[in-house]
Structure formats: structure tokens, C-alpha cells
Amino acid sequence: MKTVIVTGAAGFIGMHTCLKLIKNYKVIGIDNLSSYYDVKLKKKRLQILKQHKNFYFKKLDICNNKKLEVIFKKNNPYFVINLAAVAGVRHSLINPGPYIQTNLVGFANIIHLSKLYKVKHFVYASSSSVYGGNTKKIAEEKDVVDKPVSLYAATKKSNELIAFNYSKLFSLPTTGLRFFTVYGPWGRPDMALFMFVDSIIKGKKIEVFNRGKMSRDFTYIDDIVEGVVNVLKKPTISKNKKTPYSIFNIGSGKSVKLMDFIKEIEKNLKILSKKKLMPMQLGDVKRSLSSVNKLYKWVGYSPKFNIKIGIRNFVDWYLKYYKIKL
Ligand SMILES: NC(=O)c1ccc[n+]([C@@H]2O[C@H](COP(=O)([O-])OP(=O)(O)OC[C@H]3O[C@@H](n4cnc5c(N)ncnc54)[C@H](O)[C@@H]3O)[C@@H](O)[C@H]2O)c1
């Protein structure tokens, strides 16, 4: 059985990715259980993963290169997926240190070890936020993305540049995945869906930025995982001097207005929200919309979930997890 190292395994996307991978691979999950948000939620995700015999967990900071190398040496991974990061655009403006550490130093450690241990495919999380300053309606991978509007976006763009360098110089097959606003069960407490549901249930006001005049390409977690795992199995091969490097968007390919997103949550909870209309936030973007044609051509990616099903699944999970009866 081939071994895959997944960093950020206790995270939202990490947990779901590992759950899919453990059916066919031995999975070594790495996570430092950072306190960026509720650690209990991360531990609960791990509890579920640890029930499976193909899953092994190491609590470790990816900035600790020495201990990281021990894991690579012992397990000789076939594939590596780097999802560990300090995520969140807004926080990167006030507390840059951890972003630089994990997203740059940690990333450099992981990619360098992947090269040293001759990993067959290094897949890593980039982000739709790299499109930040772009004014084009639909984001395509070929767009120039050298105007990040947040430090977080700048670290993700840097990851893509470092990956290109490793692919070019050392023929390490690398693929960067630009995720577009991911949501679903076990989602992140610092993201809109979780915060909105939580506040609406508690009768608190929800903060609606740019007075609601925003839209997002919301991507359901199962579509994301499908994309990640299919891409993992299909690295770009280095032949005829081609650099084995790729970048793909993973989105839903659809744009949803923030106010419609809120209405769908209200419908599910059968509660009207109280809104606090706020100005645009520094570092944020007004809209996001992915082109998923490139990924469709590469692995037949075709997202299946819309917000009706996705929000319902999230709300069902949330009520069960927090034992709430409406
Ligand atoms: N969720 C989204 O909408 C979204 C969108 C674009 C990109 N991404 C990217 O996808 C990846 C996964 O995101 P997520 O939503 O699951 O976030 P998450 O915060 O739930 O998961 C990240 C995990 O990484 C771990 N981590 C952080 N620093 C670490 C370190 N130094 N060493 C080891 N582990 C560390 C955290 O404890 C966490 O469990 C991230 O790279 C993120 O930037 C997410």
C-alpha cells in the first residue's frame, strides 16, 4: 500500500481529504493543532480519522525540519499533500508572524523533503485569494496574479513560485490547487457559514461586509476532495523538457450573492438574521468566480453540489455536533 503524508490533517479540508485517502492508502497525518480556532473541533476530527487502521497521526509543527525529516525517512512517502497553513485573509493583516513561519518556512521544509525523498507528486493548497487585485470576472489559471491584496495571498503566491522552482530545477512533480471558499460539515469556525449559523441561532447580529454587495464561488467540501484526490493520482510528467508543474482552480464555477447565501441559511434555520451592515474590509475581495475548465480537461472535474444541498448538510451537521434542537 502506498503512503501519503498529509499536513494539516486535523484541519477542515485535511480531515475530509484523509477520510477519502484512507480507503486506498496508508495516510500519515501531520498537524500541530494550532489554536487559531477551537482545538476541540480539530481533536474531534482526529478522533474520527483515528478509528481507521490506515491512518497514523503525528502532532508536529511543519517548521520543525528535523522531526519532519524523521517522518519522511521512516515512511518514505509516495505522495505528499501540504494543506497545513495559517489560513484566513483578515487575520494576516494584524498578525503576520505565523503566516510567514508556517506558510513560507514550513512550506519550504515540506517541499525540500519531498524532493530529497523523491516523492512522486507534491500537491499543495494555494488559494483563490491569489487573484486578489484581478478585475476580470472569471478567474483563470493563466491570469497574471502578481498583485496580492493580503499577506495571506502573498504567501500562497510565493508557494506557487517556490514549487515552480523545484519542478524546474529538480523535476519534482508539483501541483498547486487554488481552492475557492470551501464549506461543508466540520467547516472552519472563522468562516462565514459557520459564523452566520452560530450567530443566527444565538440571536446575535451577523456582520455583513461591503453592505452585502459581494459574491463568492462557494465550493462544497466533497467536490474539493474529489478534485484533490484525482489530481494527486495524475501528476504532470516531465518529458520533452516540460517542467512538471501545474496550477488548477478548484471551485464550483458558480457565483452566489452573499445576500442569497444568507437567505438560504435563514430558510434552513427558519430564523431571520439580524444584520450589521459593514464597509468593505481591508484585504478582502468583492467577488470570486472560478473557471474550472482546466481541471475538467485534466481529470474530468465536474462539481456536483449547490448551496441548497451544501448549506443543508452543514446545518444538519452543526445542529447534531452542538446538540442543538431548534
Ligand atoms: N477553507 C477554504 O475556503 C480555503 C480556501 C483557499 C485555500 N485554503 C487552504 O487550504 C488549506 C486547508 O485549509 P482549511 O480550511 O482546512 O484550514 P484549517 O485551518 O482547518 O486547516 C489547516 C490545518 O493546518 C494546521 N497547521 C497550521 N499551522 C501548522 C504548522 N505550523 N504545522 C502543522 N500544522 C499546522 C492547523 O492546526 C489546521 O488544522 C490551507 O492551506 C488553506 O490556506 C482553504
The ligand as an SDF file (V2000), in Angstrom:
LIG
                    3D

 44 48  0  0  0  0  0  0  0  0999 V2000
  -11.1770   26.6370    3.5030 N   0  0  0  0  0  0  0  0  0  0  0  0
  -11.0390   27.4250    2.4390 C   0  0  0  0  0  0  0  0  0  0  0  0
  -12.0130   28.0370    1.9720 O   0  0  0  0  0  0  0  0  0  0  0  0
   -9.7120   27.5930    1.7630 C   0  0  0  0  0  0  0  0  0  0  0  0
   -9.6370   28.4060    0.6200 C   0  0  0  0  0  0  0  0  0  0  0  0
   -8.4220   28.5650   -0.0170 C   0  0  0  0  0  0  0  0  0  0  0  0
   -7.2880   27.9130    0.4550 C   0  0  0  0  0  0  0  0  0  0  0  0
   -7.3690   27.1410    1.5700 N   0  0  0  0  0  0  0  0  0  0  0  0
   -6.1490   26.4770    2.0320 C   0  0  0  0  0  0  0  0  0  0  0  0
   -6.4050   25.0950    2.2060 O   0  0  0  0  0  0  0  0  0  0  0  0
   -5.6400   24.5820    3.2860 C   0  0  0  0  0  0  0  0  0  0  0  0
   -6.5460   23.9110    4.2980 C   0  0  0  0  0  0  0  0  0  0  0  0
   -7.4690   24.8840    4.7720 O   0  0  0  0  0  0  0  0  0  0  0  0
   -8.5890   24.5630    5.8540 P   0  0  0  0  0  0  0  0  0  0  0  0
   -9.7660   25.3690    5.5260 O   0  0  0  0  0  0  0  0  0  0  0  0
   -8.7230   23.0990    6.0460 O   0  0  0  0  0  0  0  0  0  0  0  0
   -7.9040   25.2280    7.1400 O   0  0  0  0  0  0  0  0  0  0  0  0
   -7.7070   24.6630    8.6190 P   0  0  0  0  0  0  0  0  0  0  0  0
   -7.1880   25.7920    9.4250 O   0  0  0  0  0  0  0  0  0  0  0  0
   -8.9460   23.9890    9.0760 O   0  0  0  0  0  0  0  0  0  0  0  0
   -6.5690   23.5750    8.4210 O   0  0  0  0  0  0  0  0  0  0  0  0
   -5.1890   23.8550    8.4570 C   0  0  0  0  0  0  0  0  0  0  0  0
   -4.5500   22.9400    9.4810 C   0  0  0  0  0  0  0  0  0  0  0  0
   -3.1430   23.1920    9.4840 O   0  0  0  0  0  0  0  0  0  0  0  0
   -2.6760   23.1060   10.8170 C   0  0  0  0  0  0  0  0  0  0  0  0
   -1.4390   23.8890   10.9290 N   0  0  0  0  0  0  0  0  0  0  0  0
   -1.3090   25.2420   10.9430 C   0  0  0  0  0  0  0  0  0  0  0  0
   -0.0150   25.5800   11.1070 N   0  0  0  0  0  0  0  0  0  0  0  0
    0.6860   24.4180   11.1820 C   0  0  0  0  0  0  0  0  0  0  0  0
    2.0440   24.1080   11.3610 C   0  0  0  0  0  0  0  0  0  0  0  0
    2.9730   25.0660   11.5030 N   0  0  0  0  0  0  0  0  0  0  0  0
    2.4040   22.7900   11.3940 N   0  0  0  0  0  0  0  0  0  0  0  0
    1.4910   21.8050   11.2870 C   0  0  0  0  0  0  0  0  0  0  0  0
    0.1740   22.0390   11.1260 N   0  0  0  0  0  0  0  0  0  0  0  0
   -0.2180   23.3270   11.0760 C   0  0  0  0  0  0  0  0  0  0  0  0
   -3.7920   23.6830   11.6650 C   0  0  0  0  0  0  0  0  0  0  0  0
   -3.7410   23.2150   13.0080 O   0  0  0  0  0  0  0  0  0  0  0  0
   -5.0290   23.1970   10.9190 C   0  0  0  0  0  0  0  0  0  0  0  0
   -5.5510   22.0130   11.4950 O   0  0  0  0  0  0  0  0  0  0  0  0
   -4.8510   25.7570    3.8250 C   0  0  0  0  0  0  0  0  0  0  0  0
   -3.5840   25.7480    3.2240 O   0  0  0  0  0  0  0  0  0  0  0  0
   -5.6410   26.9640    3.3570 C   0  0  0  0  0  0  0  0  0  0  0  0
   -4.8240   28.1030    3.2390 O   0  0  0  0  0  0  0  0  0  0  0  0
   -8.5500   26.9620    2.2380 C   0  0  0  0  0  0  0  0  0  0  0  0
  1  2  1  0
  2  3  2  0
  2  4  1  0
  4  5  1  0
  4 44  2  0
  5  6  2  0
  6  7  1  0
  7  8  2  0
  8  9  1  0
  8 44  1  0
  9 10  1  0
  9 42  1  0
 10 11  1  0
 11 12  1  0
 11 40  1  0
 12 13  1  0
 13 14  1  0
 14 15  2  0
 14 16  1  0
 14 17  1  0
 17 18  1  0
 18 19  2  0
 18 20  1  0
 18 21  1  0
 21 22  1  0
 22 23  1  0
 23 24  1  0
 23 38  1  0
 24 25  1  0
 25 26  1  0
 25 36  1  0
 26 27  1  0
 26 35  1  0
 27 28  2  0
 28 29  1  0
 29 30  1  0
 29 35  2  0
 30 31  1  0
 30 32  2  0
 32 33  1  0
 33 34  2  0
 34 35  1  0
 36 37  1  0
 36 38  1  0
 38 39  1  0
 40 41  1  0
 40 42  1  0
 42 43  1  0
M  CHG  2   8   1  16  -1
M  END
$$$$
